[in-house]
Amino acid sequence: MSETTAGTDLLALAPEARDLLFRLARTEDRFADDPVGEDEIRAVHDLVRDGPTAFNQQPLRIHLMRSPGSRRRLVGHLSRGNREKTLKAPLTALLAVDNEFHLRLPELFPHYPGAAAIYARDPVLRERSALVNGALQAAYFLIGIRAAGLAAGPLNGYDEAGLNGDFFPDGRQSVLMVVNVGRPAGPHPRPRAPRLGYEEVHTVH
């Protein structure tokens, strides 16, 4: 038994779940034509919303591009290589962060009444925290998509200023990433790219 295999035997997660979430899951560019229902995305959201964030701030905002008009608006701001795959995907989610997430902290973190004031008086800290915790929630969202038996194709090739100006003109939110969602059209055309090994993990004494 290899060291890697032996290590996974210590995990509480079933092998089938490990495959579904990580080992066999791939970033997808090609999707089947099957629609992705509202109930499926709601189930994903209801699962991943319990993932931890600092002060339970939950800055991620998910915008589902379901209508042809919204998809055309979105695609106009994507890099050329990302347009066709996005138009063909059954569903596209525009992930953004709420730049004023601290206004919800009295509701979301009531046992520390001073939490909102920390971010209100420090816009640099607020921006960084929104990005870090929004990215953390975006990762939960991608894993949740896989947990639903779907595949995700996250994209970062876009005109950030254009997307923000079109979809978030008041500045309250800022784009974080675009994610295409659906069922894989078939086997992935390329082998999995290499991953760093445990030798890159360092113990500091």
Backbone as JSON, one array per atom type, in Angstrom:
{
  "sequence": "MSETTAGTDLLALAPEARDLLFRLARTEDRFADDPVGEDEIRAVHDLVRDGPTAFNQQPLRIHLMRSPGSRRRLVGHLSRGNREKTLKAPLTALLAVDNEFHLRLPELFPHYPGAAAIYARDPVLRERSALVNGALQAAYFLIGIRAAGLAAGPLNGYDEAGLNGDFFPDGRQSVLMVVNVGRPAGPHPRPRAPRLGYEEVHTVH",
  "N": [[0.85, -1.19, 0.0], [0.6, 2.18, -0.91], [2.08, 5.22, 0.42], [0.43, 7.42, 0.04], [-2.09, 6.21, -0.38], [-2.37, 4.89, 2.06], [-2.54, 7.07, 3.77], [-5.0, 8.21, 3.07], [-6.74, 6.41, 4.16], [-7.12, 7.22, 6.7], [-9.0, 9.16, 6.64], [-12.27, 10.35, 7.37], [-14.14, 10.63, 5.42], [-15.95, 8.9, 2.93], [-14.51, 6.74, 0.38], [-15.83, 6.96, -2.12], [-16.95, 9.49, -1.96], [-14.65, 11.03, -1.77], [-13.63, 10.69, -4.33], [-15.68, 11.87, -5.84], [-15.63, 14.55, -5.01], [-12.95, 15.37, -5.22], [-10.77, 13.58, -6.25], [-11.51, 12.4, -8.73], [-12.91, 14.43, -9.88], [-13.1, 17.13, -12.24], [-12.13, 20.28, -13.69], [-14.39, 21.67, -15.9], [-14.94, 22.35, -19.38], [-16.67, 21.63, -21.3], [-20.04, 20.83, -21.61], [-22.94, 18.75, -21.1], [-26.23, 19.01, -22.62], [-28.21, 19.03, -20.72], [-30.41, 20.73, -18.54], [-29.69, 22.77, -15.63], [-31.3, 22.72, -12.7], [-33.24, 25.0, -10.64], [-33.72, 23.96, -8.13], [-31.55, 22.28, -7.75], [-29.34, 24.05, -7.57], [-30.16, 25.47, -5.34], [-30.0, 23.43, -3.43], [-27.24, 23.02, -3.41], [-26.4, 25.53, -2.45], [-27.61, 25.53, 0.09], [-26.13, 23.61, 1.33], [-23.39, 24.52, 1.27], [-23.4, 26.98, 2.49], [-22.89, 26.77, 5.14], [-20.2, 26.67, 5.48], [-17.2, 27.86, 7.09], [-16.43, 31.33, 7.73], [-14.52, 34.32, 8.43], [-15.61, 35.95, 11.33], [-18.1, 35.12, 10.59], [-18.88, 36.42, 8.27], [-19.69, 36.12, 5.53], [-19.43, 37.21, 2.71], [-19.89, 36.51, 0.03], [-21.78, 36.78, -2.98], [-24.13, 35.39, -5.14], [-24.95, 35.34, -8.49], [-27.17, 34.2, -10.79], [-27.0, 33.52, -14.16], [-29.47, 33.13, -16.09], [-31.24, 33.96, -18.12], [-31.3, 34.58, -21.7], [-30.61, 37.23, -22.3], [-29.17, 38.18, -20.05], [-27.01, 36.46, -20.15], [-25.81, 37.17, -22.58], [-25.03, 39.79, -21.99], [-23.12, 39.26, -20.03], [-21.21, 37.66, -21.41], [-20.16, 39.45, -23.19], [-18.2, 40.72, -21.76], [-16.25, 38.89, -21.32], [-13.08, 37.22, -21.9], [-11.96, 36.34, -25.19], [-11.53, 33.57, -25.53], [-13.16, 32.47, -23.63], [-15.8, 32.86, -24.26], [-17.46, 31.25, -26.06], [-17.66, 28.77, -24.71], [-19.02, 29.57, -22.46], [-21.45, 30.49, -23.44], [-22.49, 28.07, -24.28], [-22.78, 26.61, -21.97], [-25.0, 25.07, -19.59], [-25.72, 26.6, -17.37], [-24.64, 29.66, -15.93], [-22.86, 31.17, -13.34], [-22.35, 34.24, -11.82], [-20.07, 35.22, -9.6], [-19.74, 37.33, -6.86], [-18.47, 39.75, -4.48], [-19.77, 41.27, -1.55], [-19.12, 44.48, -0.87], [-19.82, 45.86, 1.35], [-20.25, 44.13, 3.41], [-20.09, 44.2, 6.13], [-22.28, 45.5, 7.15], [-24.19, 43.61, 7.59], [-23.28, 42.22, 9.75], [-24.23, 42.65, 12.44], [-26.5, 41.06, 12.39], [-25.49, 38.55, 11.55], [-23.38, 37.94, 13.24], [-24.06, 38.2, 16.06], [-23.16, 37.92, 18.71], [-20.92, 39.41, 19.04], [-21.01, 42.52, 19.23], [-19.35, 44.63, 18.39], [-18.16, 43.97, 15.99], [-18.92, 44.9, 13.4], [-18.11, 47.57, 13.45], [-15.36, 47.41, 13.38], [-14.73, 46.85, 10.7], [-16.02, 48.93, 9.45], [-14.56, 51.22, 9.98], [-12.18, 50.79, 8.7], [-11.44, 50.68, 5.6], [-9.55, 49.37, 3.95], [-8.92, 46.98, 5.29], [-11.51, 45.94, 5.2], [-11.94, 45.55, 2.43], [-9.95, 43.65, 1.82], [-10.72, 41.57, 3.49], [-13.22, 40.94, 2.47], [-12.5, 39.94, -0.05], [-10.8, 37.75, 0.59], [-12.44, 36.08, 2.21], [-14.64, 35.87, 0.54], [-13.49, 34.48, -1.62], [-12.93, 32.13, -0.29], [-15.54, 31.22, 0.23], [-16.34, 30.92, -2.41], [-14.8, 28.74, -3.16], [-15.99, 26.79, -1.54], [-18.45, 26.76, -2.84], [-17.77, 25.69, -5.37], [-16.99, 23.1, -4.61], [-19.4, 22.26, -3.59], [-20.94, 22.21, -5.92], [-19.78, 20.0, -7.18], [-20.49, 18.08, -5.28], [-23.16, 17.82, -5.8], [-23.19, 16.24, -7.97], [-22.62, 17.56, -10.27], [-20.6, 19.53, -12.55], [-18.06, 22.04, -12.51], [-16.85, 24.97, -14.13], [-14.75, 27.23, -13.5], [-13.93, 30.64, -14.28], [-11.55, 33.19, -14.89], [-10.9, 34.95, -16.82], [-11.68, 37.9, -17.84], [-13.06, 41.2, -18.37], [-12.68, 43.06, -15.76], [-13.39, 45.64, -14.83], [-15.34, 46.26, -16.7], [-17.33, 44.3, -16.22], [-18.0, 44.93, -13.55], [-18.94, 47.55, -13.9], [-21.17, 47.12, -15.51], [-22.85, 45.22, -14.21], [-22.74, 45.87, -11.49], [-23.09, 48.74, -10.89], [-23.36, 50.55, -8.76], [-21.3, 50.05, -7.06], [-21.51, 48.55, -4.78], [-21.1, 45.82, -4.89], [-18.49, 43.61, -6.09], [-17.02, 41.89, -8.81], [-15.95, 38.51, -8.53], [-15.45, 35.93, -9.63], [-16.33, 33.98, -12.55], [-18.46, 31.26, -13.1], [-19.09, 28.42, -14.9], [-21.63, 25.94, -15.08], [-22.71, 22.58, -15.09], [-23.48, 19.3, -16.43], [-20.9, 17.0, -17.19], [-19.91, 16.67, -20.63], [-18.74, 14.38, -21.48], [-15.96, 12.05, -21.19], [-13.05, 13.63, -19.83], [-10.95, 15.53, -21.99], [-8.21, 15.79, -21.57], [-5.35, 14.61, -19.7], [-5.16, 14.67, -16.1], [-3.62, 17.48, -14.64], [-0.35, 17.78, -13.07], [0.01, 17.55, -9.46], [1.24, 19.16, -6.53], [3.31, 17.48, -4.16], [3.33, 16.0, -0.83], [5.76, 16.69, 0.14], [6.04, 19.36, -0.13], [4.86, 20.44, 2.03], [5.58, 21.98, 5.03], [6.93, 21.71, 8.25], [7.14, 23.93, 10.87], [9.42, 24.71, 13.35]],
  "CA": [[0.0, 0.0, 0.0], [1.42, 3.38, -0.99], [1.92, 6.17, 1.52], [-0.74, 8.23, -0.25], [-3.28, 5.4, -0.13], [-2.47, 4.65, 3.49], [-2.98, 8.3, 4.4], [-6.42, 8.46, 2.84], [-7.52, 5.52, 5.01], [-7.36, 7.92, 7.95], [-10.06, 10.13, 6.42], [-13.63, 9.91, 7.69], [-14.93, 10.71, 4.2], [-15.96, 7.65, 2.16], [-13.74, 6.83, -0.85], [-16.65, 7.44, -3.24], [-17.09, 10.94, -1.81], [-13.35, 11.62, -2.1], [-13.55, 10.71, -5.79], [-16.66, 12.82, -6.35], [-15.27, 15.93, -4.68], [-11.57, 15.76, -5.49], [-9.83, 12.75, -7.0], [-11.95, 12.21, -10.11], [-13.56, 15.66, -10.37], [-12.27, 17.94, -13.12], [-12.66, 21.54, -14.2], [-14.99, 21.34, -17.19], [-15.22, 23.35, -20.4], [-17.71, 21.09, -22.19], [-21.15, 20.34, -20.81], [-24.12, 18.19, -21.76], [-27.3, 19.98, -22.79], [-29.19, 18.93, -19.64], [-30.49, 21.96, -17.74], [-29.4, 22.74, -14.19], [-32.51, 23.27, -12.11], [-33.17, 25.89, -9.48], [-33.67, 23.14, -6.92], [-30.19, 21.77, -7.61], [-28.49, 25.12, -7.08], [-30.58, 25.74, -3.96], [-29.44, 22.37, -2.58], [-25.81, 23.34, -3.28], [-26.26, 26.69, -1.57], [-27.99, 25.17, 1.45], [-25.04, 22.83, 1.88], [-22.11, 25.21, 1.42], [-23.52, 28.21, 3.28], [-22.41, 26.5, 6.5], [-18.74, 26.74, 5.54], [-16.78, 28.96, 7.96], [-15.76, 32.57, 7.31], [-14.15, 35.17, 9.56], [-16.75, 36.66, 11.92], [-19.31, 34.66, 9.9], [-19.27, 37.6, 7.48], [-20.41, 35.65, 4.35], [-19.5, 38.27, 1.7], [-20.15, 36.05, -1.34], [-23.1, 36.94, -3.57], [-24.21, 34.54, -6.33], [-25.91, 35.82, -9.48], [-27.35, 33.15, -11.79], [-27.29, 34.04, -15.49], [-30.37, 32.16, -16.71], [-31.9, 34.47, -19.32], [-30.38, 34.86, -22.82], [-30.12, 38.6, -22.23], [-28.12, 38.31, -19.03], [-25.83, 35.71, -20.63], [-25.16, 37.99, -23.61], [-24.34, 40.89, -21.29], [-21.95, 38.71, -19.36], [-20.23, 37.17, -22.38], [-19.52, 40.61, -23.8], [-17.06, 41.15, -20.94], [-15.3, 37.79, -21.14], [-12.03, 37.09, -22.9], [-12.46, 35.64, -26.37], [-11.5, 32.12, -25.35], [-14.16, 32.03, -22.66], [-17.16, 33.23, -24.67], [-18.26, 30.17, -26.62], [-17.95, 27.76, -23.68], [-20.01, 30.14, -21.54], [-22.75, 30.48, -24.13], [-22.97, 26.69, -24.4], [-23.0, 26.0, -20.65], [-26.41, 25.12, -19.17], [-25.91, 27.66, -16.37], [-23.45, 30.42, -15.55], [-23.0, 31.95, -12.1], [-21.42, 35.35, -11.61], [-19.8, 35.32, -8.17], [-19.27, 38.66, -6.48], [-18.39, 39.99, -3.04], [-20.45, 42.45, -1.04], [-18.1, 45.35, -0.28], [-20.34, 46.39, 2.6], [-20.71, 42.94, 4.15], [-20.1, 44.48, 7.57], [-23.6, 45.98, 7.55], [-24.98, 42.45, 7.99], [-22.66, 41.53, 10.88], [-25.09, 42.58, 13.64], [-27.41, 39.92, 12.2], [-24.78, 37.3, 11.33], [-22.42, 37.71, 14.32], [-24.67, 39.02, 17.11], [-22.51, 37.81, 20.0], [-19.83, 40.4, 19.11], [-21.62, 43.73, 18.68], [-18.38, 45.56, 17.84], [-17.54, 43.45, 14.77], [-19.19, 45.76, 12.25], [-17.34, 48.8, 13.56], [-13.97, 47.13, 12.99], [-14.62, 46.97, 9.25], [-16.54, 50.22, 9.02], [-13.54, 52.26, 10.1], [-10.95, 50.4, 8.0], [-11.84, 50.17, 4.28], [-8.54, 48.46, 3.4], [-9.19, 45.69, 5.92], [-12.8, 45.47, 4.72], [-11.77, 45.05, 1.07], [-9.16, 42.42, 1.85], [-11.5, 40.51, 4.12], [-14.26, 40.54, 1.5], [-11.9, 39.13, -1.1], [-10.31, 36.48, 1.14], [-13.55, 35.24, 2.64], [-15.44, 35.59, -0.65], [-12.82, 33.41, -2.34], [-13.14, 30.92, 0.49], [-16.9, 30.78, -0.05], [-16.39, 30.47, -3.81], [-14.26, 27.36, -3.15], [-17.07, 25.94, -1.02], [-19.46, 26.66, -3.9], [-17.28, 24.75, -6.38], [-17.07, 21.76, -4.05], [-20.82, 21.94, -3.52], [-21.36, 21.84, -7.27], [-19.35, 18.62, -7.37], [-21.26, 17.22, -4.38], [-24.47, 17.63, -6.42], [-23.01, 15.43, -9.18], [-22.42, 18.46, -11.39], [-19.22, 19.95, -12.77], [-17.89, 23.48, -12.57], [-15.78, 25.52, -14.94], [-14.5, 28.62, -13.08], [-13.23, 31.49, -15.24], [-11.06, 34.49, -14.44], [-10.54, 35.75, -17.99], [-12.75, 38.83, -18.13], [-12.82, 42.62, -18.14], [-13.23, 43.27, -14.42], [-14.06, 46.95, -14.76], [-16.54, 46.18, -17.52], [-18.35, 43.53, -15.5], [-18.47, 45.71, -12.4], [-19.72, 48.69, -14.36], [-22.42, 46.67, -16.11], [-23.71, 44.5, -13.27], [-22.7, 46.45, -10.14], [-22.7, 50.14, -11.1], [-23.34, 51.33, -7.53], [-20.08, 49.74, -6.34], [-21.75, 47.77, -3.57], [-20.49, 44.51, -5.09], [-17.39, 43.51, -7.04], [-16.92, 40.55, -9.37], [-14.9, 37.65, -8.0], [-15.18, 34.97, -10.7], [-17.45, 33.47, -13.32], [-18.44, 29.79, -13.01], [-20.03, 27.65, -15.71], [-22.1, 24.79, -14.32], [-23.51, 21.61, -15.84], [-23.01, 17.92, -16.38], [-19.85, 16.83, -18.22], [-20.35, 16.14, -21.92], [-18.09, 13.09, -21.7], [-14.65, 11.98, -20.53], [-12.23, 14.83, -20.0], [-10.05, 15.28, -23.11], [-6.8, 15.88, -21.2], [-5.02, 14.0, -18.41], [-5.08, 15.6, -14.99], [-2.33, 18.15, -14.47], [0.33, 17.33, -11.85], [-0.24, 18.21, -8.19], [2.38, 19.16, -5.63], [3.27, 16.42, -3.17], [3.39, 16.37, 0.59], [7.08, 17.25, 0.45], [5.93, 20.82, -0.12], [4.3, 20.84, 3.32], [6.73, 22.17, 5.92], [6.69, 21.88, 9.68], [7.97, 25.0, 11.42], [9.73, 24.42, 14.75]],
  "C": [[0.88, 1.24, 0.0], [1.15, 4.28, 0.2], [0.66, 7.02, 1.31], [-2.02, 7.47, 0.06], [-3.47, 5.16, 1.36], [-3.0, 5.89, 4.2], [-4.46, 8.55, 4.24], [-7.28, 7.55, 3.69], [-7.82, 6.15, 6.36], [-8.49, 8.94, 7.82], [-11.42, 9.54, 6.77], [-14.51, 9.87, 6.45], [-14.82, 9.42, 3.39], [-15.17, 7.81, 0.87], [-14.54, 7.36, -2.03], [-16.82, 8.95, -3.17], [-15.78, 11.65, -2.13], [-13.2, 11.74, -3.62], [-14.46, 11.8, -6.36], [-16.2, 14.27, -6.16], [-13.89, 16.34, -5.18], [-10.86, 14.87, -6.52], [-10.23, 12.53, -8.45], [-12.6, 13.46, -10.7], [-12.58, 16.48, -11.21], [-12.93, 19.29, -13.39], [-13.14, 21.3, -15.62], [-15.17, 22.57, -18.08], [-16.38, 22.93, -21.29], [-18.8, 20.44, -21.35], [-22.22, 19.71, -21.69], [-25.21, 19.26, -21.81], [-28.31, 19.98, -21.65], [-29.22, 20.23, -18.83], [-30.09, 21.72, -16.28], [-30.54, 23.46, -13.49], [-32.26, 24.17, -10.92], [-33.04, 25.09, -8.19], [-32.27, 22.57, -6.69], [-29.25, 22.83, -7.04], [-28.87, 25.5, -5.65], [-30.0, 24.69, -3.01], [-27.93, 22.6, -2.36], [-25.62, 24.47, -2.28], [-26.56, 26.32, -0.12], [-26.94, 24.3, 2.13], [-23.84, 23.7, 2.23], [-22.21, 26.49, 2.23], [-23.01, 28.02, 4.71], [-20.89, 26.47, 6.59], [-18.29, 27.97, 6.32], [-16.17, 30.14, 7.21], [-15.45, 33.38, 8.55], [-15.36, 35.97, 10.03], [-18.08, 36.28, 11.25], [-19.82, 35.73, 8.92], [-19.96, 37.28, 6.15], [-20.54, 36.73, 3.25], [-19.88, 37.82, 0.29], [-21.6, 36.31, -1.74], [-23.11, 36.2, -4.9], [-25.31, 35.05, -7.24], [-25.99, 34.79, -10.6], [-27.78, 33.78, -13.12], [-28.16, 33.02, -16.22], [-31.0, 32.66, -18.01], [-30.88, 34.69, -20.43], [-29.8, 36.27, -22.75], [-29.0, 38.76, -21.23], [-26.85, 37.58, -19.47], [-25.09, 36.52, -21.7], [-24.42, 39.16, -22.98], [-23.05, 40.4, -20.67], [-20.85, 38.37, -20.35], [-19.5, 38.33, -23.06], [-18.3, 41.11, -23.04], [-16.02, 40.06, -20.75], [-14.22, 37.82, -22.21], [-12.53, 36.18, -24.02], [-12.53, 34.14, -26.18], [-12.55, 31.59, -24.4], [-15.6, 32.24, -23.13], [-17.98, 32.04, -25.13], [-18.62, 29.14, -25.56], [-19.0, 28.26, -22.7], [-21.39, 30.17, -22.18], [-23.34, 29.08, -24.21], [-23.27, 26.04, -23.06], [-24.47, 26.09, -20.26], [-26.7, 26.25, -18.19], [-24.58, 28.35, -16.12], [-23.76, 31.23, -14.31], [-21.93, 33.03, -12.07], [-21.26, 35.5, -10.1], [-19.19, 36.68, -7.86], [-19.14, 38.71, -4.96], [-19.13, 41.28, -2.7], [-19.41, 43.31, -0.32], [-18.56, 46.0, 1.02], [-20.94, 45.25, 3.43], [-20.86, 43.24, 5.63], [-21.46, 44.97, 8.05], [-24.51, 44.84, 8.0], [-24.43, 41.75, 9.24], [-23.5, 41.57, 12.15], [-26.08, 41.42, 13.58], [-26.66, 38.6, 12.2], [-23.81, 36.94, 12.46], [-22.86, 38.48, 15.56], [-23.95, 38.97, 18.45], [-21.27, 38.68, 20.12], [-20.33, 41.7, 18.48], [-20.62, 44.7, 18.02], [-17.77, 45.13, 16.52], [-17.72, 44.39, 13.58], [-18.33, 47.01, 12.27], [-15.89, 48.6, 13.15], [-13.78, 47.35, 11.49], [-15.12, 48.31, 8.74], [-15.46, 51.29, 9.03], [-12.26, 51.95, 9.34], [-11.3, 49.83, 6.63], [-10.83, 49.22, 3.65], [-8.74, 47.05, 3.97], [-10.49, 45.1, 5.39], [-12.68, 44.88, 3.32], [-11.01, 43.73, 1.06], [-9.98, 41.28, 2.44], [-12.61, 40.02, 3.2], [-13.69, 39.62, 0.45], [-11.46, 37.76, -0.57], [-11.47, 35.55, 1.49], [-14.52, 34.95, 1.51], [-14.83, 34.47, -1.47], [-12.97, 32.08, -1.62], [-14.54, 30.36, 0.23], [-17.06, 30.3, -1.49], [-15.85, 29.04, -3.92], [-15.29, 26.39, -2.6], [-18.12, 25.71, -2.11], [-19.02, 25.65, -4.96], [-17.36, 23.32, -5.87], [-18.53, 21.32, -3.93], [-21.4, 21.55, -4.87], [-20.99, 20.38, -7.55], [-20.17, 17.67, -6.5], [-22.65, 16.94, -4.94], [-24.38, 16.76, -7.67], [-22.86, 16.26, -10.43], [-20.93, 18.77, -11.53], [-19.18, 21.46, -12.91], [-16.72, 23.85, -13.46], [-15.54, 26.97, -14.57], [-13.63, 29.36, -14.08], [-12.76, 32.77, -14.55], [-10.64, 35.38, -15.6], [-11.68, 36.67, -18.37], [-12.27, 40.26, -17.89], [-13.48, 42.97, -16.81], [-13.99, 44.59, -14.32], [-15.35, 46.94, -15.56], [-17.66, 45.43, -16.83], [-18.9, 44.31, -14.31], [-19.34, 46.87, -12.82], [-21.08, 48.29, -14.9], [-23.37, 46.09, -15.06], [-23.78, 45.14, -11.88], [-22.31, 47.93, -10.2], [-22.65, 50.98, -9.82], [-22.12, 51.04, -6.66], [-20.28, 48.91, -5.09], [-21.11, 46.38, -3.67], [-19.37, 44.61, -6.13], [-17.28, 42.07, -7.52], [-15.74, 39.8, -8.77], [-14.49, 36.6, -9.03], [-16.48, 34.61, -11.4], [-17.34, 31.95, -13.31], [-19.51, 29.22, -13.92], [-20.36, 26.35, -15.0], [-22.92, 23.88, -15.24], [-23.0, 20.21, -15.6], [-21.98, 17.72, -17.48], [-20.41, 16.21, -19.49], [-19.77, 14.77, -22.2], [-16.78, 13.06, -20.95], [-13.83, 13.23, -20.82], [-11.18, 14.57, -21.07], [-8.56, 15.29, -22.74], [-6.55, 15.16, -19.89], [-4.95, 15.07, -17.32], [-3.68, 16.2, -14.88], [-1.68, 17.72, -13.16], [-0.07, 18.16, -10.63], [1.04, 18.14, -7.36], [2.21, 18.09, -4.57], [3.42, 16.93, -1.76], [4.76, 16.92, 0.98], [7.08, 18.77, 0.44], [5.27, 21.35, 1.15], [5.44, 20.88, 4.34], [6.27, 22.37, 7.35], [7.65, 22.93, 10.22], [8.15, 24.74, 12.91], [10.15, 25.71, 15.46]]
}
